[in-house]
Amino acid sequence: MDNECHDPAKAIRPIDRQSVHQICSGQVILNLATAVKELVENSLDAGATSLDIKLKEYGAELIEISDNGCGVGEENFEGLTLKHCTSKLQDFSDLVHIETFGFRGEALSSLCALSDVSIVTCHKSAKVGTRLVFDHDGKIMQKVPCPRQQGTTVAVQNLFSTLPVRHKEFQRNVKKEYAKMVQILQAYCIISTGARMTCSNQLGQSKRSPVICTSACSSMKENIAAVFGQKQ
């Protein structure tokens, strides 16, 4: 028969753990907008009233988000970037009472698998901050004291660098992905009353260009005016 398969049967084997982690992480962090969205939500869930988002090369080189939230306590450093580790719930029934944006414990773990992640944080009970550098499995490679006021700064470098084909596509379409990210960020600026958000982008060695700026307005109407301008 013409359609007969002559290739020898291949054994079905489990995919190695590292590959599974990278594949699944690509389904959590789909694009630049998702990466920024997840980090913004983490900041808002931490009670931040001020968020500063800095991008380099439209986010292809660096995404950095700094906030004045409650910070991360030292006892939570190890689980911060491990998959399905979260403070939001303990079992399925807790979903009924969830009032936060995030709860699955996948975002930081996935970002570690897809990029180079470092975090500087200072919990409200700590006297000094800590800088943490993570490997692609979300495990701490470096932990050193670092001066910082209360809050957290997450730096994501070289997004999708561990997935060569996806990374090449991201770099080729980075301006389109950047435009989509700005739209998502505008939406969060509008709904986040009482939170000041700024976003800037830097190309090469040039000065930072402002993208979005809100002023902790008390209503969504004021936020809309801050994002899109006053009606003429």
Secondary structure as the mmCIF struct_conf table of DSSP 4:
data_model
#
loop_
_struct_conf.conf_type_id
_struct_conf.id
_struct_conf.beg_label_comp_id
_struct_conf.beg_label_asym_id
_struct_conf.beg_label_seq_id
_struct_conf.end_label_comp_id
_struct_conf.end_label_asym_id
_struct_conf.end_label_seq_id
TURN_TY1_P TURN_TY1_P1 ASP A 2 ASN A 3
BEND BEND1 ASP A 7 ASP A 7
HELX_LH_PP_P HELX_LH_PP_P1 PRO A 8 ILE A 12
HELX_LH_PP_P HELX_LH_PP_P2 PRO A 14 ASP A 16
HELX_RH_AL_P HELX_RH_AL_P1 ARG A 17 VAL A 28
BEND BEND2 ILE A 29 ILE A 29
BEND BEND3 ASN A 31 ASN A 31
HELX_RH_AL_P HELX_RH_AL_P2 LEU A 32 ASP A 45
TURN_TY1_P TURN_TY1_P2 ALA A 46 GLY A 47
BEND BEND4 THR A 49 THR A 49
STRN STRN1 SER A 50 LYS A 56
HELX_RH_3T_P HELX_RH_3T_P1 GLU A 57 GLY A 59
TURN_TY1_P TURN_TY1_P3 ALA A 60 ALA A 60
BEND BEND5 GLU A 61 GLU A 61
STRN STRN2 LEU A 62 ASP A 67
BEND BEND6 GLY A 69 GLY A 69
HELX_RH_3T_P HELX_RH_3T_P2 GLU A 74 ASN A 76
TURN_TY1_P TURN_TY1_P4 PHE A 77 THR A 81
BEND BEND7 LEU A 82 LEU A 82
TURN_TY1_P TURN_TY1_P5 LYS A 83 HIS A 84
BEND BEND8 SER A 87 LYS A 88
BEND BEND9 GLN A 90 ASP A 91
HELX_RH_3T_P HELX_RH_3T_P3 PHE A 92 HIS A 97
BEND BEND10 THR A 100 PHE A 101
BEND BEND11 ARG A 104 GLY A 105
HELX_RH_AL_P HELX_RH_AL_P3 ALA A 107 LEU A 114
BEND BEND12 SER A 115 SER A 115
STRN STRN3 ASP A 116 CYS A 122
TURN_TY1_P TURN_TY1_P6 LYS A 124 SER A 125
BEND BEND13 LYS A 127 VAL A 128
STRN STRN4 GLY A 129 PHE A 134
TURN_TY1_P TURN_TY1_P7 HIS A 136 ASP A 137
BEND BEND14 GLY A 138 GLY A 138
STRN STRN5 ILE A 140 CYS A 146
BEND BEND15 GLN A 150 GLN A 150
STRN STRN6 GLY A 151 GLN A 157
BEND BEND16 ASN A 158 ASN A 158
TURN_TY1_P TURN_TY1_P8 LEU A 159 THR A 162
BEND BEND17 LEU A 163 LEU A 163
HELX_RH_AL_P HELX_RH_AL_P4 PRO A 164 ARG A 172
TURN_TY1_P TURN_TY1_P9 ASN A 173 ASN A 173
HELX_RH_AL_P HELX_RH_AL_P5 VAL A 174 ILE A 191
TURN_TY1_P TURN_TY1_P10 THR A 193 GLY A 194
STRN STRN7 ARG A 196 GLN A 202
TURN_TY1_P TURN_TY1_P11 GLY A 204 GLN A 205
BEND BEND18 SER A 206 SER A 206
HELX_LH_PP_P HELX_LH_PP_P3 LYS A 207 ARG A 208
STRN STRN8 SER A 209 CYS A 213
BEND BEND19 SER A 218 SER A 219
HELX_RH_AL_P HELX_RH_AL_P6 MET A 220 PHE A 228
#
